Amino acid sequence: MANLSDSANTILLLAFTESLQTSTTESSRHLTISALLGLSELRRQILNHLQGESGVTAVISIIETQGTLFPDQIQFLVPALAAAMQADSSFANRISQLANAICQEFGVSKLSERNIQSVAGGTATQVNDPNAPTFAGSVTGSTFNFYYYGTTQSPQTSSGNRGTTTASPQRKSNLSPKALIEHYLQTDLSELEPVDIREIEQALQSDTLDASTLAQGCILLRKEKGLDLVINQLDWIFELAYIADGSKPRYFLPALKPTGRLASTAWIEALLKQGLPGHYSGSVALTLGAFGVFIPEMIPPLKFLFTNSKYALESRDAALIYLSLMSSPEVISMLIQAADGEDDYLYARGLFGLLLIDNVNVLAEQLRKALPHADLDVYAYGLAGSRDPQGRVLLETMKNHSNERVRTAIANALNSRWISAPRNASSIVVAQSQGLLATSQIHQVQSALNLMESSYVDEWKLCFLTSNQHLMLEDILIKALSFEDPIAQRKAIKALCWLMGTTIQEWSSSSGLIVGKHPPLWHRKLSSEKVQEIEKFLRGQSLDPQTLAEGCLLLTKEQGINPVYSGGDWMYEIAVIADGAKPRRQLLAPKPTGRPILSIG
């Protein structure tokens, strides 16, 4: 394990070298575009693989909020990465080969100025020797596609399964800062390459720009390819509407993930603190929120956007989410005022914001107030499904409230499907999951299928599975596809669909807040390797239509892809057009999903 730990430490130091060293513009110039892309991909793969691991959450939070790590903070990731490499040789080979390619870059060696040991079992070499191979061991598996843009080097490509990175426009370094920003504003690209974003960042830090150009330039920063912006990580309004209608508990709402941004946001924060006129500061605040950075100076411009009906609903909704994630007393007061008012938009969004903040004392007080126009069920569901156990306690103490509407709302919440599960639900699931640990693969598969079949009726069971148990179920069900048992194969495909949360039904909201799709209580993604196994199964079998359809549906659950339907809030956008709030021509065209799906036929 010592060698693995050394390798993990080496890879982590390499992955975050660029973050640690590029605090100045001068140092970032040492990196070629291929190095920037490679480091970003290496960092993304590591963080995606370690997501949810014990002890890693705090470090990922630092990355998300600060954008950088110090060497002593990196050490907290070493054991988790070493264990992941030991458990998944494909992953270990993939990141080793990617690290190997990155370290051939002269700019990386100039920046790191430290000895890098071989991650593939080879001998140590001096990183700051540009002529020496950094990693000397043999590696196999997927590799990353490297392209050099705007340099005299020819493209160096290697085979991989993640598609090809497209070239960015020619660099515009000869333009003035304002002309460069205007050039990119005039393009209709939905995404920009990291090299373009680095140029825009440098231009925005010029002291010759007016407030309007600064604001529009900050909007461009959200277009960087590969970013997972906070506002795009979740269909926030839909998810909060499900919670408001009692379809799922608040504690099922996932935590924020790293956005994958490369650069520091310190200069953007400083820009906002200087004070920009009018709505310009709102654009800057929205950019910081999209990057997962939350500072008090964002509150006034975001409040201005949220409460001002002349701005697009998309911007107002984003402002609401970022304000609620800050959950300051000032924000809570504003949301209470919105929820207590009679403006339809502010009323609904005020409720959603309070659910997102999840302050049980505030929710309880709103329930007790029982305003005539208020949907009291929303507050009761919020208390019942809160992350704070005190929410349930507060509900129990109000069961005999003098107001009949309050009593009815509490009864509805306490009888919801996810709260009426047996008191010993967790122990029931633990007992039924024991068979997953069997040494016999046949016993494992049968236990997994039995657990899944029972969850079709008592779906609350899957809510009590740990992340490791979910992964075990995935692995076992994928194994079942290779069995020479058509019945077990069909059951495994159906079970995988259910486990991934692919069930979609038409649903009308009881509160009238939303009409749309009704998802299961959980939502998960499959690794690329598992999706490839499903593709292989679908191509090699003569399957009944239902199994084939369910298997194809699973192909949309791959990590890292963006299915067309989930790539935009289509019903919301079309409703906005129907209301005359925007013209049809402003409806964006579907974006590339990030993965070409192979033909099954």
N, C-alpha and C positions, 0 to 999 in steps of 0.2 A: 504494500500500500504506500510505502515511502516514495517509490518511483512515480506512482500515479499522483501523489500529492505534489511532488516536485513539478510534474508535467502540468497539473492543474494550476499551480501557482504561476508557472511560466506563461501559460496561455492567458490567464487573467491579467497579469502585468502587461502583456502585449495588447490585449483587447482594450485596456483602459489607458494605455500610454498616451494616445492622442487626446483623450479627455483631460489627462493630468497635465499635459504639456502645452495645449493650445490656448492658454489664457491670454496670450498676446498674439497679435496679427503676424508678427515676424516669425514666431515659431511655427505657426500653421502653414506658412509658405513652404516649409520643408516637405510637406506631404503632397504627393501626386494624387490625382483623382482616384486612380485605382486603389491607392492605399486608403483613402478616405472611405471609399465604397466597401473595401475589404474589412476595415476595422468596424464599420457600422454593421456589416453582415455578421461578423464574428461576435460582436457584442449582442446583437439581436438573438442569434442562435443560443448563446449561453443563457441569457436572461429568460428566453422562452422555455428552455429546458429546465431551468431551476425554479420557474414560477410555482409558488405554493410550497416549496420545500421549507422545512423547519429552520428557523434562524436566518432565512434569506430575505424575508419580507422587509425587515428594517433597512437592509442595505439597498434593496431595490427602491425603497421609498427615498433614500438619500439621492440615488441616481435621478429619480423622477423630479425631485424638488430642487436639487442643486445642480444637476447635470454633470457632476464630477465626483470622483472618489479619491481618497488618499490611500497610500500603500497599506497603512494599518487597517483601513476599512475593507480593502480587497481580501485580506486574510480571512474574513468571516465567510467568504464565498468558497474558499479553497476546499474544505471537506465535502461540501455539497457537490461541487463540480467533480471532484475525484470519485465520489460515489456514483455519480451519473455516468462518468466515463467507464467505470468498472461494470456497471449494469447494462450499458448499451454500447457495444463495440462499434456499431455503425455511426453513432453520434461521435464517439471518441475519434474515429478515423476521419470523419468529416471536418471537425473543427481543427484537428491536427494538420490536415492537408491545407486547410484555409490559412491557418497560422503560418505554415511553411511558405506559402505563396506570398503572404503579406511581408514576411521578413526578408524577402529578396529586394524589397524596395529600399533605395538609398535613403529616402527621406525618413523612413521609419528608423533606420539604424542611426541616423544623425540625431533624432529626437530621443531615442530610448537611452542611449549612453549607459547601458548596463549589459552584463553577460546574460544571454538567453540560452538555457539548456535545451537539448533536443527533446521534443515532445513525442518523438517516435522511437525512442530507445537508442538514438545515435549519440555521437559524441558532442560535447559542448563546443561552441564556436563563439568568436567575438562578434557581437552584433554590429559594432561600429566599423567592421571591416566590410565594405560594400561588395568585395569580390568573393567573400566566403559564403557558402550556403549556411543559413542559420540553423536549419534542422536537417540532420543527416540520416535519419531513419527512413525506412520504407513505409509508405502510407497508401491506403486504398480507400475507395468509396467516392461519394459525390464531391465535386469541387465547385468552386465559385468562378463565375465568368468574369474575367478582368478585361476592361477596355481602357485605353489611354485616349483622352480627349485633349486636343489642343497641344499635343507634344509631338516630338519627332519619332517616338517609338511606335512600332507597329502593334496592332492588337495581339494580345496573348489570350487565347481562349482555351477552355477545356470543357469536356462534356459534363453536364449536370442535369438535374431534373427540375430546376426552378425557373426555366425560361431564360431569355437573353435580355440583358440590360440595353436599353436603347440609348443611342448617342444624344448628347445635349447639343443645343445650338453652339455655333462658334463663339468663343469668348469675346466679350465686348469691352475689354479693358481700356480701349482707346477712347471710350465715351466718358463724358462728364458724369458725376454721380446722378444728377437729375435725369440726364438723357438715358442713362442705363436703366434706371427705374422705369421710365416711360416706355423704353423698348420692351421690357418684360410685361408691363401692363397691357401693351397692345397685342401680345400673343394670346392665342386662345387655348393654350395648353392647360390641361387640368392638373398636371404634375410637372415639376421642374427637377432637373438633376441636382444632386448635392453641390456640384461645382458652380452651377448658376446661383444657387442659394448663398454660397459663400461670397460670391461677387456682390449680390444684392446686400448682404449683411455689411460688407465693407463700405459700399456706397451709402448705406443708411447712416453710418457713423460719421459722415461728413457734416461739417457745421454750415454748409451752404444750402441745405434743403429747407423748403417751407413746410408748414405743418401738414398740408394736404398730401404732399409727396411722401412725407414720413409715414403718415397713417396708411396710405395705399401700399407703400413698400412693406410695411409690417404685415399686411394681409397676404402679400406674396409669399412670405416666409412659411405660411401654412401649407403651401403647395409642394413642399419638398417630398420627393419620391421616398417611399418607405416609412413615412411617419404614421404613427397610430394616434392621431389627435384625440384628446379627451372627449370631445363632442361626438367623435365617430366610434368610440369604443363600445357604445351602447345606444340603443334606440331609447333615449332617456324618457321622452314624453310617453311613449307607449308603455315602457316598463313601469313608470310611476302610475300610469292609469290602471294597469293590472293590479298594482298594490292598492290603489284607491278603491277598486271594485272587489277586493277580497280574493282575487284569483291567485295571489301568491303573497307570502309574508315579506315584510321589508328586509328582513335579515338575509333574504336570498339575493338581494341586489349586490353584484360583485364589486370588489374594490377596484380603484383605478389601476391601470397597468402602465408600465413605462411607455413613453411616447416614441422613444427611439431617436430623439433629436440629438444632433452632434454638438452643436455650439452652445456656449453659455448664453443665458438670457440677461446677464447683469446689466448690459448696456441698454436693453429694452426697459428694464425696471427703472434705470436711472432716467431714461427718456420720459417715462410716465410720471416720475416724481418731480420732474421739472415743471410739469403742468402744460398741457396742450389745450388750445381753445376748443370749445364745443364738442361735437361728436368725434373729432379726431382722436381724442384720448380714449373713446370707446373702442375704436378699431385696435388700438395698441393693447387695451385691456383684454379684448377678445382673443388676441394672439397669445398673450401670456396665459390666459385660461386654457386655451387649446393645447398649450405645451405643458399644462399641469403645474403652472407656477401661480401661487395665490398670495398676494400681498395686500395690505389694507388700502393702499392707494388705488386699487382697482375698484373699490366699492362705489365711490361716487359716479364714475363714468358708466359702470354697469347698471347701476340703479337708474340713471338717466335713460339708457337704452331700453331697459325692461319696462319702464312705466310710460314710455312715449309711444303713442299709437302710430306715429308717422313712419316708424322704422319697420323693416321687414320682420315677419314673425320668426323667421329663422334666426335672426340676430337677437331678437328679444328672448327667444327660448334658450339660446346659448348663454346669454347674460344671466338668465334665471338659474341655469345649472351651475355656473361658476360662482354666483353669489351664494347659492345654497351649500355648495361644497366648502365655502369659507365659514358659514354658519355663525357669524358674529351676532351680538345682541342687536346691532343696527339692522342687520339683514332680517333677523327673526321678526323684529317690530314691523318692518316693511311688508313682509309676507303675511303677517297677521292682518294688517290693514287691507291688503289685497284680497285675502280670503274672506274677510268680513264685509267687503264691498259688494256692489251689484254689477260691476262691469264683468261681462261673461269671460273674457280672456283672463283678466287679472284674478278673478275668483278661482277659476280652474287651476291656473298656474300657481296661485298662492297656496292652494291645497297641496299641489305636487311638491312645491318647495319645502313645505313643512314636513311632508313625508320623507323627503330626501335628508333633511337635517336630522330627523329622528330624535327630537328632544321630547321625552315622554311627558314631562311636566307641562310643556306648552300644548301638546296634543290633548292631554287630560283637561286642561283649562278650556280649550276650544270646545271640547265635548260638553263640558258643564255649562258653558254659555248658551248652548242650544239655540243659536240665532234662527229665526223663522225660515230663512232661505238656505241655511247651511245643510249640507249632506252629512249628517252625523255618523253615518256608517263609515265614512272615510277616516274620521278620527279614531273610531273604535277599531277598525282594521289596522290602522297605524300602530295603536297601542298593543294590540294582540300579536302583531308580527314584528315588533321592535327588536333591535339587537340588544336592548336593555331589558333584562328580565323584570325590572320594576314596572314595565308597561302592563304586563299581565296582572300584576298585583294591583295596580291602580284600577284596572277594569273590574276586578273582583270586588273591590271596595265600593264601586259605584253601581253594582247590580241592582240595588234597591233605591236608586235615585228617584226623587219625586216626579221627575218629568218622564212621561211615558215614552217619548221619542228617544230619550237617552237610554232607557231600559231596553227598548227594542233594538237599538243599534248595538248595544253590548251583547245582547243575546245572539244577534246575527254574527258578530265577530267570533264569539266563543264557540259557535257551531260551524265555523268554516271548515272546509275539508282538510286543511293543513294543520288545524289546531285541535281537531277532534280525534286525532290518532290516539291509539292506546298510550297510557301514561308510561308504559314500559317499552315503547316502540323501539328505542335504541337497543335495548337488550335483545328484543325479538330479532332485529336485523343482524346483530352480532352472532346469534345462535344460527341463523339461517345462512350466514356467510362462511361458516366454518368449513363447509365442503369445498370452498374455493382454494383451500390450502392443501387439499389431498394430493398425494404423490401420483396417483393414477390420473392420467389425462382424461380418460373416459368419465371418471367420477367427478373431476373438476367441471367438465362440460355439462354433465347432467345437473350438478348443483347450481351452476350458473343459469341454465335454462329454467330450472324450477324456481329460482329466486326471481327471475325476470317475469315468468308467467304469473306468479302471485302478485307482482307489482302492477300488472295490468288492472287488477281489481283494487288493490290497496296501494295506490301509487305513492302514498306517503313514505313507503319503505325506502325508496331511492333517495329521499331527502335526508335519511340518516346514515347513508353510506359515506365513509371517509373518501378523500381523494385517492388514496392508495387502493381502496376497494373498487372504486370506479375504474381505475386503470387495470386492476386484476380482471374485472369483468370484461373490459374491452379486449384484453390479451386472450382470455380464454375463448371468448366468442369468435375472435378472428381465427384461433386455432381450429375451432369447430368447422370452419369452412373447408379445411383440408381433409376432413374425415370423409370416408366413403359411405356416408349415411345421408341421403337426400332429405329425410325428415329433419334430422338435426341441423342440416345446412339451412333449410328454410326457416326453422325456428331461430337460428342464430342471426339471420339477416333481420327478421322482425324484431328480435331483442335488441340488436344494435341500433335500429331505427328509434326504438323507444328510449334506449339509454342515451342517445344523442339529442333527444328532444326534438325530433322532426315532425311530430304530430301537429297539424295545423287544422283548425276548425273555424268556421264562420261563427262570429260571436257578437251579440249586441250587449252593450254595457248597461247594467241596471241603473247606474247613476246618470247615464246620458253623456258622460264625459268623453266617450270614445266608441267607435265602431270599427272593428278590425279583426286581426288574427288573434287567436287565443293559444299561446304556447303552453307546453307543460311547465311544471315547476322548476325544471332544470334546463340548462342549455350548455352543451359541451361540443368540443371539436376533436377531430381525429388527426393523428400525426400523418405526414405524407406517406410514411412507410406502411401504415395500416390501410390507408386509402388505396395504395398500390396493390396490396393483397386482395382487397375487395374487387378492384378492377380485374385482376387476374382471374378471380373466381367467376365473375360475371362473363368474361370472354370465353371461358373454357367449359361452360355448362349449357345444357338445354333446359332452361328454367321456365317455370310457369310465369304468366304475366305479372302476378302480384309480387312474387319474389324479385323478379327483374326490376320492376318499378321501384320497390323499396330499396334494392341495392343501388340503383341509379341515384335515388334521393340521398343516399349516404355519401356519394361523391361530392355533394355540395358542402359537406361538413368538414372539409380539409382545413387544417390550420393555415392561416396566411392567405387564403383566397377571399375574394369579396364578391359573392353571388350578386347577380344583377338586381334581384328583387330586394335584397337587403342593402344594396348600394345606395339607396335613397329612400326617403319616406314618400313613396309614390302616391298613396291615397291622400296624404296631407298636402303634397304639392299640387295634385290635381284639384283638390278642394279649394286651394288658394286661387287657382286659375278660374275655377267655376264662380268664385265670389268676386272676380274682377280685380283681385289684389295684385296680380301680375299677368303679363301676356304669356300665351302658350309658347312663344318662341324662346322664352327664358328657361324652359324646362331642359335641364342638362341631358346630354346624350349619355347612354350607359358607358361606364368606364371598363377598361380591361379588367378581368377578374383576377389576373395574376397567375393563372394556371390553365393551360389548354387541356380540356378533358378529352381523353382518347375515345374514339368510336367503339361502341360495344358490339355492334353488329358485324 
